[in-house]
Amino acid sequence: MRGADMIKITNEDGIATLTLARPERKNALNAAMLAELSEALLALRRDETVKALVLTGEGDDFCAGGDVSSMQAATDAASVRARMLENQRPCLALASFDRPVVAAIDGAAFGAGFSLALMADFIVASERARFCLAFARVGLVPDLGMLHTLPRTIGIQRTRELIYSARELPAGEARALGLVLEVLPHDTVRARAHELARALAEQSAAGFAMTKRLLAQSFEQDLASLLDAEAGAQAIALTSPYVREAAARFVRKERPRFSWPE
């Protein structure tokens, strides 16, 4: 399966790879590319053969953020707002993607590229990966959900510091802050992302999807509401064939289908 010019999609044994493919611009996002990304994610969501998704960039960088050269034409606030609402569709599609998403980050993940990466369930980064909320450098507000995801990941004080300073964050510090799961040599990071995706694909699809949805709601719900939602989800999970098989494997002292790849 192959996407349009600026987005490439492959599917190997149920593990889909979505590649931002504009390497001559460090995979910077413009309106056309975001529209293609949105369409690609919707197609992946509809494809029942897809069990997990790896998100990456072509070349030496993940994504340099929004294409600054296209911003000079913005003069009418109403039209810009309408375009922004369109541009936000991919981040909503990624955040609500009901299967595992692993981002493999090499080189720059700046601005909106950083925002996209944070929509993944896990980020693995190369030693040469660099993260930056560069919005303040050009007078912009952080977008594509950054003001939602970042404080929930690292807290409000660190979020302020990274946004207001617009400084570059090396991979090691990103891991220390909890933004990145693992830091790896650049020539292994994509393979490791696929290894994690393959392992996660062995989990119960229904169990994973319900857990992901409940986690997304957890900051907005009170405990009683979340417990009620948890009870409904657990009722579905406990009566599923996956759990019956897993329990039988446990009783027989057999290896479970899912195990985390060390």
Residue pairs with C-beta under 8 A, 6 or more apart in sequence:
1 9
1 10
1 11
1 16
1 43
1 47
2 8
2 9
2 10
3 9
3 18
3 36
3 39
3 40
3 43
4 36
4 39
4 40
5 21
5 36
6 20
6 21
6 22
6 32
6 33
6 36
7 18
7 19
7 20
7 21
7 33
7 36
7 37
7 40
8 17
8 18
8 19
8 21
8 58
9 16
9 17
9 18
9 19
9 40
9 43
9 44
10 16
10 17
10 19
11 17
11 47
11 49
11 50
13 198
14 49
14 50
14 51
14 52
14 201
15 51
15 52
15 53
15 54
15 194
15 197
15 198
15 201
16 44
16 47
16 50
16 52
16 53
16 54
17 53
17 54
17 56
17 194
18 37
18 40
18 41
18 44
18 53
18 54
18 55
18 56
19 56
19 57
19 58
20 27
20 29
20 33
20 37
20 56
20 57
20 58
20 62
20 63
20 113
21 27
21 57
21 58
22 28
22 33
22 58
23 57
23 58
23 59
23 60
23 61
25 64
25 67
26 59
26 61
26 63
26 64
26 107
26 108
27 57
27 58
27 59
27 61
27 62
27 63
27 64
27 113
28 63
28 64
28 65
28 66
28 67
28 68
28 113
29 37
29 63
29 65
29 66
29 67
29 87
29 112
29 113
30 66
30 67
30 70
31 70
31 83
31 86
31 87
34 86
34 87
34 89
34 90
35 86
37 90
38 89
38 90
38 93
41 90
41 93
41 94
41 97
42 93
44 50
44 53
44 97
45 93
45 97
45 98
50 99
51 99
51 100
51 201
51 205
52 99
52 100
52 101
52 102
52 197
52 198
52 200
52 201
53 97
53 99
53 100
53 101
53 102
53 197
54 101
54 102
54 103
54 104
54 190
54 193
54 194
54 197
55 94
55 101
55 102
55 103
55 104
55 116
55 117
55 120
56 62
56 103
56 104
56 105
56 106
56 190
56 193
57 63
57 105
57 106
57 107
57 113
59 107
60 106
60 107
61 106
61 107
61 108
61 109
62 103
62 104
62 105
62 106
62 107
62 108
62 109
62 113
62 117
62 129
63 108
63 109
63 110
63 112
63 113
63 114
63 116
63 117
64 108
64 110
64 111
64 113
65 110
65 111
65 112
65 113
65 114
65 134
66 111
66 112
66 140
66 143
68 138
71 138
74 80
84 143
87 143
87 144
88 143
88 144
88 145
90 116
90 144
91 115
91 116
91 119
91 144
91 145
94 101
94 116
94 119
94 120
95 119
95 145
95 216
96 216
98 205
98 208
98 209
98 212
98 213
99 201
99 205
99 208
99 209
100 121
100 122
100 196
100 197
100 200
100 201
100 203
100 208
101 119
101 120
101 121
101 122
102 120
102 121
102 122
102 123
102 124
102 193
102 194
102 196
102 197
102 200
103 116
103 117
103 120
103 122
103 123
103 124
103 193
104 124
104 125
104 189
104 190
104 192
104 193
105 117
105 123
105 124
105 125
105 126
105 129
105 131
105 171
105 180
105 189
106 125
106 126
106 128
106 129
106 186
106 189
106 190
107 126
107 128
107 129
107 130
108 129
108 130
108 132
109 117
109 125
109 129
109 130
109 131
109 132
110 130
110 131
110 132
110 133
110 134
111 132
111 133
111 134
111 135
111 140
111 142
112 143
112 144
114 131
114 132
114 133
114 146
115 142
115 143
115 144
115 145
115 146
115 149
116 144
117 123
117 131
118 145
118 146
118 149
118 150
118 153
118 179
119 145
119 149
121 200
121 212
122 181
122 196
123 174
123 179
123 180
123 181
124 180
124 181
124 182
124 183
124 184
124 189
124 192
124 193
124 196
125 171
125 174
125 175
125 180
125 182
125 183
125 184
125 189
126 171
126 183
126 184
126 185
126 186
126 189
127 171
127 172
127 183
127 184
127 185
127 186
128 171
128 186
129 170
129 171
129 174
129 180
129 183
129 189
130 168
130 169
130 170
130 171
131 168
131 169
131 171
131 174
131 179
132 166
132 167
132 168
132 169
133 142
133 146
133 150
133 162
133 163
133 166
134 166
135 141
135 142
135 143
135 163
135 166
136 163
136 164
136 165
136 166
137 166
141 147
142 150
142 163
146 163
150 159
150 162
150 163
151 159
152 219
153 177
153 178
153 179
154 162
154 177
154 178
154 179
158 177
162 169
169 177
169 179
171 180
171 183
172 183
174 180
174 183
175 181
175 182
175 183
182 192
184 192
195 261
196 261
198 261
199 258
199 259
199 260
199 261
200 208
200 258
202 257
202 258
203 257
203 258
204 237
204 240
204 242
204 243
204 246
205 242
206 236
206 237
206 240
206 242
207 237
207 240
207 242
207 243
210 233
210 236
210 237
211 233
214 226
214 229
214 230
214 233
217 226
217 229
218 226
221 229
237 243
245 257
246 256
246 257
249 255
249 256
249 257
250 256
